[in-house]
Amino acid sequence: MTTWTATARQELEEHLAGLRRSLAGSGADPDEVVDDMRRHVAEEASAARLPVVTEEDVRRFMSRVAPPVSWRSLRRDAVTGEGNGNRNAHGNRNGAGEMSRGTGESEGGGGAGKVGKRWRSLWSTGALWLFGVLLPLGTLVFELVTRACAAEFFNPIPTVWHGLMVALVPLANAMALGLREGAGPGWRRVVWWMNGAAIGVGLVYAVPFAPLLPMALVGVMFGLGFLPLAPLLSVVAGAVLRRRLASGGVVAGWRRENPLAAALAVLVLLGYMVPGLLTRHYARRAIHGDAAVSQTAVEWLRRWGDHELLLRESYGQNRAFWTGTWFERIPEETARELYFRVTGEPYNAVPPPASAWSRSHRVWTDDRDFGGAEWDSALGTEAVAGRVRGLSMVSSRMDAMADADAAWSYVEWTMEFRNDHERMQREARAQIQLPPGGVVSRLTLWVNGEEREAAFSGRGHVREAYQKVAVQQRRDPVLVTTSGPDRVLMQCFPVPPGGGTMKVRLGITAPLVLRGGEGNDAAMVWPRFLERNFGQSGLLRHGIWLDTPEGRVREAGDLAVVAGAGGEGRVGWRGEWTDARLGEDGRVLWLRRDGSVREQVAPDRMGEGGGWVRQRVLAAGKAGVRRVAVVVDGSVNMAAHVGAVADALQGAPDGPEIGVFVVRDGVARLPGDGREGAVTAALRGLRCEGGQDGVAGLEAAWDWAAEQPGSWVCWVHGPHPVLLGSAEPLRQRMERHRGGAAPKVWDLPVKPGPNRVLEKMDGLTGMVPVPRLGGLAEDIGHLLAVAAGRVPSWELVRDHLGAGEPAAGIPRASTHVTRLWAHGEVQRLGQARSVSAAVALAARHQLVTPYSGAVVLETLEQYKQSGLQPVDPTTVPVVPEPGAGWILLLGALLLWGRRRGSRRAAAGLGTT
Amino acid sequence: MGDFFDNWTVQVRKGLIELCVLNALAERERYGYELVKTLVDIPGLGITEGTLYPLLSRLRIQGLVETRLEESPEGPARKYYTLTEDGRAMRGQMLDYLDQLNRGAGVLRRRGGSI
């Protein structure tokens, strides 16, 4: 019994496959001959009494039966004895399955023919190396280094996998060209597969490059046209090599595996494109289709779409893999809106998708792929936009003081930004959420280590000055304007490149939120970022410092008393908070206050006629609210919160009628009163998805609430980073519906984030942010209880007493109370369309309001050119508040400093 | 001169190889392996297995030989080749032709004298 090894069988099959190929057109039946030959070899093995037939034995047997390359040559071999070296004095031993064996063409021939053939072979091999290996390899390296095609036409290498597939082409061709005669069958099979895959890859790339061929052919004359021709030429080279491999008997029994490999390569590359193609298709439908078509497309994109593609388009960094209508880019603004509708996340809350190449290959990549955008398209505008590369906040501290009895707090937030970009100046922009009812009352910029205070003037005026100095002259200004209720936009420029820094400080005056039966609990809320275009180190902590009278902090949480700080009768508290900690509801600090203090007066030092401002703490009467329209945002950010809304509604006390409006790809009012089980059950079952259009829900709720005078709208929502429709109809309702009968809109965000709807409601007193003091159910429950008149509601009412001295028994309060009065008065004047008066009052009291802004310029000359006057440094609030003697001393010092600075500027030593 | 002789032997062998196969089978039925071993022993014919089996296949297709399979106790099943009537007739014609050719060539050879 003879046993065959696996390699022996494989070797035999290779030879037989070569024999079968050579018999084409010979007149013999290839199947029959192959069977005969197999039988013959078995007889040989049996006759030789081999217990085990090895690969070497097969080679030995087959050396006598070398497959001739054509019938004609077979006939000649037969009579000359070629292939049988034992018998033929002239014959050459022919190895089986060698590429170098040739194609069987031009048998015989004279010496001149052999020389010519040798030269032709050399030329063709050289051309194969050039067009099959060097050109594709060079083109790949050129594109990776320059990204020329990606920048101008389409991205041929959108992922690492595409890069590897392209690299396979020169590799496969080199392997085929370098295949040696003695290579084993396993390696030959690999080469055969690789060749097929290379042809497939080349074919896929040849198609998108086809439109560039005319240009390429012209470019050939200049030596550059070969680059777009590379895919096509590599396909030709691959096909020639395939023919060589096949004719050399290399393919043996795997002939069909080569086209299979090619088909697989095509499928892999095309398969990668399918999600992108479908995403673009549905994106076009979502953008251009009617409402129903658009909605269906958005639903599809939510479930199956390539969200990363939309994100790349939002950052403007995507280049489609192919050209053509199907691969048209989505405009950035449209992509951002669509990304929000689909994912519910603002695009700039997500880092730009990583490059196709890792950081270790940075030299090959587009800079925009790392840590933000290279180009800041929003420079000088009112949009925060996405992160920019190299810009980060490197230090942050909040120095605060609070007077619980007078119900005010003042926080100075000092921030320092650094720009690590090698050459580009940067603008730091952030939207900051103020404490409820808060107002920016101070703005400072450090210029060469010296503090410069802001000028306060009309909103347009300061923005114009900022644009002129920052964007045009590229000097050092900082600007703060409002961007919605309790929101401001801070922007400073330029943060110098190469590690340059810029340091600014915002002072924020805010009322405390009073709670408790006697109004003896006061909540101090800290400011926080809602949106920013700079990064933060994970190690960054906001240094917190609070100066309060002794014994007033009820729950200090993670703040600790600093021994010896704060002065007589006062206490200093200190802590370090992460940005996430500030973003949580825990940014609230509860203080104890003397509930019996119901009235205080504060001097008006900034008013035209001086005088006093009185602040009274009043327990609001029964609200008398008839309807409460609860608008529930159905966006994905609400998924974890709808249960809390349902809980609050379920526990709502009897009183006003509650209507629940759900915004989920349209607006629907849930039938029945909001307290009913069916409504709360429907809320709990609400599937929150994507980003939703809050305006539509607010309009519907407003109209329902406005049917009954004195109604409320309570908008419970996640961030709205994109405005999906016009907010003007809503603003019109709120502006035109005069009198106390107009519904009041309570804004209740479930998490911090940008809100373009609120930005459009800037300056409207009817839109009131709800102080987020506890859990969501708790805060909504409190609001509904107040609406039902079940819990006391404390109101801080301020009025101007004129110049007369107030009664001696009334406690005196800080000028922060005066600022808060002025803040309210500015808003009242603005609502009454007395904008000039509002601006003048805001400027006098140095406040940033919907009608006024603050800007710090670098030199007095710039202020003068802009028609602005920086504030007197002695009039700005500080922490801690100094006594009168200290104010005079500080004023004298600052005055001396300013005069010295002016003399230096006049002498041409002004800072730059 | 060497090239001339080589080319001439090619032509001679080319003409004789089919006749040798038919002659071998005319003696008796033979299986492939046996037939190969018989023919490779003919000095100067220089036939190989890679040549013979395609030739046998052509002869079968042309109806000059026929085949049958028979199990073998020592190895794989053997394929036996036998001349058909057409094969025998063709062999006769070929031999007649060759004899005639030899006779003519012999006359010329005799006239040319010994080498």
Interface residues (C-beta under 8 A of the other chain):
Chain A: T2 L19 L23 S26 G27 A28 D29 E32 V33 D36 M37 R39 H40 A42 E43 E44 A45 S46 A47 R64 V65 A66 P67 P68 W71 L74 R75 R76 D77 A78 V79 T80 G81 G83 N84 R87 N88 H90
Chain B: G2 D6 T9 V10 Q11 V12 R13 K14 I17 G32 Y33 V36 G46 I47 T48 E49 G50 T51 L52 Y53 P54 L55 L56 S57 R58 R60 I61 E74 G75 P76 A77 R78 K79
